[in-house]
Amino acid sequence: MRKLRFVRILTVLGVLAVFGVIAAQEGDVEPTIDSEPQVQQLMINEPFAYPASSYEEPGGGLEPLETDSLADLFGELRLGSPELVGQAWVFPLFLKDPGGADYCTLAGAVEDGVLGINELESAEVNTVELVWETKRPLFILAGQMIQGAKQDRVFSRDVLLEDRGRGPLPVYCVESGRWTSGPSVFNAAKMVVSNEVRGAVNLQVDQGQIWAKVSEVQDSVGQYSDTSAYRVVLESEEVEAVIEELSEVFGDFAEEGACGVLLFGGGYVLGLDLFDNAGLFRELSDELTVAYSTQVAVLEEGVGHPEPGKLMKEFVDGLGDLATFAYPGESVGAGEFVVVNDRGVSGGFLDDGGRVVHLMLTQTPPGNDE
């Protein structure tokens, strides 16, 4: 499949060369990005511009936070050569000095019996209880879904758990039409909700906005559920095909040592996920394909940029000084979760003593700023 994509891209490049539309790379561009395919698409070749945010203010009364972690992180970042999946460019992200921690992930911890996830006795929509005992640091990703119990939920922040403990953890509901009795235990759904939902989750918006985002995603792919369960989007044939292709690309990048990915299409950055090391990215890459699949599946043909690599370098170069905010809830586990919301880019990252374990960012689509 990857060979076919390579042949397809070479064919496009040959046609474009005949018409003289491929411009030479500028000599003064710093060599922080590998060479990437060039393609003529329907967008003016302009410097990267950040749109207004979809959210005027972060939710939850977030307080501004000064940190150098983003600047330090992006000082180590290098973009690799992209792959084209549908109408989206998928860039691998490499770190000059990746970490070496051996993390345990949500699905693995549940399967190994070192993590239990339960409804509280009071059964609150936005809180579940975790019980854990682990010899390795246990990493949970904001937007990872758990299913079962009274209704499906997603975690509202990145979490790093060590040793053993028991306590509440904030979540959001992504199945508004179900609240059933019966077993109070959750299973790991092995999927991450879409970036449209994750962007709102990271900003700590109210529950109603999360349900609205879930509905938007379901509308975009034409999949619905009697209980408004997010997971129904996986029943779309188009989404399923994108997941399969992204899974192969993400897996290949991880084998090459990439610590994450950046996706660009439709004239905006669909999302960016960057991890402490390639091993953690590899462990979560299949779950992350779901997060990007709905966006890629609905991208219109021919909307993009003639020099996606150059444009994404400009995007990344401007991320180090994004405004950051303190997470409003009580600290859970090791490290500090930091919220990002600035110039149409929103997300969050887990800062463990100055080391970013994971960063997620997404951008407001053109025309969606309010």
C-alpha positions as semicolon CSV with decimal commas, in nm:
position;residue;x (nm);y (nm);z (nm)
1;M;0,000;0,000;0,000
2;R;0,283;0,238;0,088
3;K;0,452;0,159;-0,243
4;L;0,132;0,252;-0,426
5;R;0,117;0,584;-0,243
6;F;0,479;0,652;-0,345
7;V;0,405;0,574;-0,709
8;R;0,095;0,796;-0,697
9;I;0,293;1,089;-0,561
10;L;0,571;1,042;-0,821
11;T;0,308;1,046;-1,097
12;V;0,163;1,373;-0,969
13;L;0,509;1,527;-0,949
14;G;0,586;1,429;-1,308
15;V;0,271;1,597;-1,441
16;L;0,338;1,912;-1,243
17;A;0,696;1,932;-1,365
18;V;0,571;1,939;-1,730
19;F;0,362;2,246;-1,657
20;G;0,641;2,414;-1,465
21;V;0,454;2,462;-1,140
22;I;0,707;2,318;-0,898
23;A;0,911;2,600;-0,748
24;A;1,267;2,556;-0,624
25;Q;1,323;2,554;-0,248
26;E;1,445;2,890;-0,116
27;G;1,813;2,886;-0,027
28;D;1,775;3,067;0,307
29;V;1,536;2,811;0,463
30;E;1,693;2,642;0,764
31;P;1,744;2,266;0,713
32;T;1,512;2,163;0,995
33;I;1,277;1,970;0,766
34;D;1,344;1,687;0,526
35;S;1,255;1,741;0,160
36;E;0,889;1,674;0,091
37;P;0,673;1,626;-0,218
38;Q;0,536;1,942;-0,377
39;V;0,184;1,946;-0,519
40;Q;-0,028;2,209;-0,686
41;Q;-0,347;2,266;-0,491
42;L;-0,616;2,531;-0,466
43;M;-0,474;2,773;-0,214
44;I;-0,264;3,087;-0,241
45;N;0,097;3,025;-0,135
46;E;0,113;3,260;0,164
47;P;0,301;3,252;0,498
48;F;0,120;3,063;0,769
49;A;-0,152;3,268;0,937
50;Y;-0,317;3,175;1,266
51;P;-0,696;3,228;1,269
52;A;-0,901;3,334;1,567
53;S;-0,984;3,066;1,822
54;S;-1,322;2,893;1,826
55;Y;-1,322;2,953;2,201
56;E;-1,279;3,314;2,311
57;E;-1,172;3,207;2,658
58;P;-1,067;2,868;2,792
59;G;-1,337;2,695;2,993
60;G;-1,321;2,631;3,365
61;G;-1,176;2,968;3,468
62;L;-0,821;2,881;3,367
63;E;-0,540;3,100;3,495
64;P;-0,245;3,205;3,274
65;L;0,069;2,999;3,332
66;E;0,426;3,089;3,239
67;T;0,634;2,795;3,117
68;D;0,936;2,742;2,890
69;S;0,847;2,380;2,817
70;L;0,695;2,445;2,473
71;A;0,987;2,659;2,358
72;D;1,232;2,393;2,474
73;L;1,032;2,117;2,307
74;F;1,004;2,284;1,968
75;G;1,372;2,370;1,980
76;E;1,434;1,992;1,960
77;L;1,175;1,916;1,693
78;R;1,238;1,814;1,333
79;L;0,974;1,742;1,067
80;G;1,032;1,449;0,837
81;S;0,912;1,383;0,483
82;P;0,532;1,344;0,465
83;E;0,302;1,078;0,327
84;L;-0,023;1,167;0,150
85;V;-0,332;0,994;0,290
86;G;-0,644;1,100;0,105
87;Q;-0,621;1,479;0,097
88;A;-0,407;1,506;0,413
89;W;-0,030;1,537;0,443
90;V;0,099;1,326;0,732
91;F;0,433;1,444;0,871
92;P;0,647;1,239;1,111
93;L;0,790;1,433;1,407
94;F;1,138;1,359;1,538
95;L;1,309;1,478;1,858
96;K;1,682;1,538;1,878
97;D;1,695;1,386;2,225
98;P;1,396;1,154;2,277
99;G;1,327;1,011;2,619
100;G;1,369;0,649;2,711
101;A;1,098;0,588;2,970
102;D;0,909;0,260;2,942
103;Y;0,546;0,359;2,986
104;C;0,248;0,135;3,046
105;T;-0,060;0,246;2,850
106;L;-0,429;0,242;2,936
107;A;-0,533;-0,065;2,734
108;G;-0,230;-0,265;2,844
109;A;-0,281;-0,178;3,210
110;V;-0,647;-0,285;3,202
111;E;-0,562;-0,610;3,021
112;D;-0,279;-0,686;3,268
113;G;-0,504;-0,624;3,567
114;V;-0,296;-0,340;3,711
115;L;-0,566;-0,076;3,651
116;G;-0,935;-0,078;3,738
117;I;-1,181;0,191;3,626
118;N;-1,516;0,212;3,804
119;E;-1,818;0,434;3,843
120;L;-1,819;0,621;4,173
121;E;-2,070;0,498;4,426
122;S;-2,246;0,832;4,373
123;A;-2,229;0,773;3,992
124;E;-2,126;1,119;3,868
125;V;-2,120;1,196;3,496
126;N;-1,787;1,378;3,501
127;T;-1,589;1,164;3,746
128;V;-1,478;0,801;3,759
129;E;-1,261;0,613;4,007
130;L;-0,922;0,464;3,924
131;V;-0,748;0,189;4,121
132;W;-0,393;0,109;4,011
133;E;-0,079;-0,078;4,107
134;T;0,196;-0,057;3,850
135;K;0,573;-0,104;3,838
136;R;0,603;0,112;3,528
137;P;0,475;0,470;3,483
138;L;0,116;0,441;3,356
139;F;0,023;0,701;3,094
140;I;-0,338;0,793;3,012
141;L;-0,410;1,020;2,717
142;A;-0,671;1,297;2,720
143;G;-0,949;1,186;2,487
144;Q;-0,891;0,814;2,535
145;M;-1,228;0,643;2,562
146;I;-1,353;0,400;2,821
147;Q;-1,681;0,217;2,757
148;G;-1,940;0,028;2,953
149;A;-2,075;0,105;3,302
150;K;-2,351;0,367;3,282
151;Q;-2,223;0,551;2,972
152;D;-1,907;0,588;2,762
153;R;-1,657;0,851;2,883
154;V;-1,326;1,005;2,777
155;F;-1,048;1,129;3,003
156;S;-1,032;1,507;3,029
157;R;-0,653;1,538;3,071
158;D;-0,328;1,350;3,032
159;V;-0,236;1,154;3,345
160;L;0,083;0,983;3,462
161;L;0,033;0,731;3,745
162;E;0,310;0,563;3,944
163;D;0,332;0,295;4,215
164;R;-0,015;0,225;4,356
165;G;-0,317;0,433;4,450
166;R;-0,689;0,493;4,435
167;G;-0,877;0,808;4,354
168;P;-1,115;1,004;4,130
169;L;-1,031;1,126;3,782
170;P;-1,225;1,382;3,573
171;V;-1,393;1,262;3,253
172;Y;-1,643;1,374;2,991
173;C;-1,943;1,179;2,866
174;V;-1,952;1,091;2,495
175;E;-2,278;0,893;2,503
176;S;-2,551;1,134;2,611
177;G;-2,847;0,901;2,554
178;R;-2,759;0,623;2,799
179;W;-2,748;0,603;3,179
180;T;-2,804;0,240;3,266
181;S;-2,787;0,028;3,578
182;G;-2,578;-0,286;3,590
183;P;-2,199;-0,338;3,596
184;S;-2,005;-0,039;3,721
185;V;-1,674;-0,138;3,559
186;F;-1,528;0,022;3,243
187;N;-1,320;-0,133;2,967
188;A;-1,059;0,044;2,755
189;A;-1,219;0,117;2,418
190;K;-0,877;0,130;2,246
191;M;-0,962;0,450;2,065
192;V;-0,910;0,824;2,096
193;V;-1,198;1,057;2,007
194;S;-1,161;1,297;1,717
195;N;-0,951;1,609;1,735
196;E;-1,261;1,827;1,720
197;V;-1,372;1,668;2,049
198;R;-1,020;1,652;2,196
199;G;-0,962;2,021;2,137
200;A;-1,271;2,102;2,344
201;V;-1,176;1,844;2,608
202;N;-0,834;2,000;2,658
203;L;-0,988;2,344;2,703
204;Q;-1,207;2,210;2,986
205;V;-1,531;2,336;2,830
206;D;-1,866;2,239;2,981
207;Q;-2,024;1,900;2,916
208;G;-2,283;2,044;2,678
209;Q;-2,012;2,162;2,438
210;I;-1,859;1,815;2,434
211;W;-2,194;1,661;2,339
212;A;-2,230;1,925;2,066
213;K;-1,888;1,833;1,925
214;V;-1,976;1,464;1,930
215;S;-2,292;1,543;1,730
216;E;-2,092;1,747;1,479
217;V;-1,855;1,458;1,415
218;Q;-2,143;1,213;1,374
219;D;-2,313;1,452;1,132
220;S;-1,993;1,491;0,929
221;V;-1,969;1,117;0,857
222;G;-2,344;1,043;0,859
223;Q;-2,337;0,791;1,144
224;Y;-2,583;0,802;1,434
225;S;-2,668;0,601;1,744
226;D;-2,983;0,560;1,954
227;T;-2,774;0,658;2,257
228;S;-2,568;0,924;2,074
229;A;-2,255;0,715;2,136
230;Y;-1,942;0,857;1,977
231;R;-1,811;0,512;1,883
232;V;-2,072;0,477;1,607
233;V;-1,848;0,686;1,378
234;L;-1,634;0,374;1,333
235;E;-1,918;0,216;1,136
236;S;-1,854;0,453;0,844
237;E;-1,683;0,273;0,555
238;E;-1,490;0,589;0,465
239;V;-1,365;0,630;0,822
240;E;-1,271;0,261;0,840
241;A;-1,064;0,291;0,521
242;V;-0,880;0,598;0,651
243;I;-0,805;0,424;0,982
244;E;-0,647;0,133;0,796
245;E;-0,422;0,357;0,587
246;L;-0,326;0,589;0,873
247;S;-0,243;0,290;1,091
248;E;0,013;0,170;0,838
249;V;0,167;0,517;0,799
250;F;0,181;0,587;1,174
251;G;0,334;0,246;1,235
252;D;0,600;0,299;0,969
253;F;0,690;0,638;1,115
254;A;0,722;0,491;1,464
255;E;0,957;0,221;1,333
256;E;1,170;0,497;1,183
257;G;1,203;0,660;1,527
258;A;0,934;0,926;1,500
259;C;0,787;1,047;1,828
260;G;0,463;1,175;1,679
261;V;0,276;1,312;1,380
262;L;0,139;1,635;1,236
263;L;-0,147;1,628;0,984
264;F;-0,229;1,910;0,744
265;G;-0,519;1,923;0,500
266;G;-0,809;2,138;0,391
267;G;-0,601;2,450;0,452
268;Y;-0,543;2,394;0,825
269;V;-0,359;2,176;1,076
270;L;-0,584;1,882;1,161
271;G;-0,375;1,802;1,464
272;L;-0,038;1,738;1,619
273;D;0,054;1,464;1,865
274;L;0,407;1,448;2,003
275;F;0,529;1,201;2,265
276;D;0,832;1,169;2,487
277;N;0,965;0,877;2,283
278;A;0,898;0,662;1,979
279;G;0,796;0,365;2,194
280;L;0,504;0,552;2,351
281;F;0,396;0,680;2,011
282;R;0,411;0,326;1,873
283;E;0,199;0,190;2,158
284;L;-0,073;0,451;2,101
285;S;-0,052;0,494;1,723
286;D;-0,344;0,263;1,641
287;E;-0,572;0,442;1,888
288;L;-0,466;0,779;1,748
289;T;-0,567;0,685;1,395
290;V;-0,929;0,707;1,510
291;A;-0,871;1,064;1,631
292;Y;-0,766;1,178;1,284
293;S;-0,981;0,949;1,069
294;T;-1,306;1,148;1,070
295;Q;-1,127;1,468;0,969
296;V;-0,932;1,304;0,687
297;A;-1,241;1,117;0,563
298;V;-1,435;1,436;0,493
299;L;-1,160;1,655;0,346
300;E;-1,254;1,797;0,007
301;E;-1,034;1,717;-0,290
302;G;-0,799;1,986;-0,411
303;V;-0,788;2,203;-0,098
304;G;-0,435;2,237;0,034
305;H;-0,113;2,423;-0,033
306;P;0,156;2,407;-0,304
307;E;0,437;2,377;-0,045
308;P;0,297;2,191;0,257
309;G;0,641;2,122;0,407
310;K;0,744;2,486;0,405
311;L;0,408;2,591;0,545
312;M;0,424;2,339;0,829
313;K;0,777;2,451;0,919
314;E;0,640;2,804;0,956
315;F;0,357;2,668;1,170
316;V;0,590;2,476;1,400
317;D;0,833;2,768;1,428
318;G;0,551;2,980;1,575
319;L;0,439;2,737;1,844
320;G;0,702;2,792;2,112
321;D;0,536;3,102;2,258
322;L;0,171;2,988;2,259
323;A;-0,027;3,107;2,562
324;T;-0,058;2,843;2,832
325;F;-0,294;2,802;3,127
326;A;-0,298;2,606;3,451
327;Y;-0,532;2,308;3,466
328;P;-0,820;2,402;3,700
329;G;-0,873;2,069;3,876
330;E;-0,685;1,894;4,150
331;S;-0,352;1,739;4,057
332;V;-0,377;1,371;3,966
333;G;-0,064;1,157;3,946
334;A;0,282;1,282;3,855
335;G;0,356;1,594;3,654
336;E;0,142;1,894;3,565
337;F;-0,117;1,915;3,289
338;V;-0,099;2,245;3,100
339;V;-0,374;2,385;2,876
340;V;-0,288;2,563;2,548
341;N;-0,519;2,816;2,378
342;D;-0,382;3,088;2,151
343;R;-0,419;3,218;1,794
344;G;-0,664;2,947;1,690
345;V;-0,451;2,664;1,828
346;S;-0,577;2,469;2,128
347;G;-0,466;2,160;2,315
348;G;-0,265;2,059;2,616
349;F;0,045;1,882;2,739
350;L;0,170;1,686;3,037
351;D;0,482;1,841;3,187
352;D;0,678;1,604;3,412
353;G;0,952;1,812;3,571
354;G;1,024;2,010;3,255
355;R;0,995;1,711;3,023
356;V;0,687;1,705;2,800
357;V;0,547;1,350;2,809
358;H;0,282;1,426;2,547
359;L;0,159;1,732;2,357
360;M;-0,163;1,753;2,158
361;L;-0,259;2,054;1,946
362;T;-0,534;2,117;1,695
363;Q;-0,625;2,422;1,488
364;T;-0,953;2,597;1,423
365;P;-1,065;2,512;1,067
366;P;-1,097;2,803;0,822
367;G;-1,435;2,972;0,853
368;N;-1,507;2,818;1,196
369;D;-1,365;3,101;1,407
370;E;-1,617;3,292;1,614
